[in-house]
Amino acid sequence: MATSELKAGERVKDVRFSEDSISVDLVDGRTITAPLAWYPRLLHAAVDQRANWRIAGGGYGIHWPDIDEDLSTQGLLGGAPAPRSSRSAAA
């Protein structure tokens, strides 16, 4: 699979959650929405832990320090769920 070049408009502007999804607003006006079930750490995090996020990776990523979770706009745009691990399955 070819890696696409990062575009300035794909930087993170805002992040918000519904009961079962995450929505990431981009600088270019698009909004990416994905199911929380794709990201078990976020799914099982407390509301205040989800709210404590920071823009990372030069604006192309999001970091949640309380749960040590990172997402990239490239991964979200590609529809990439978090990799499954034996630790996640056991939780």
Secondary structure, DSSP 4 states (H G I P E B T S, - for coil): -PPPPP-GGGSEEEEEE-SSEEEEEETTS-EEEEEGGG-HHHHTS-HHHHH--EEEGGGTEEEETTTTEEEEHHHHHTT-PPPP-HHHHH-
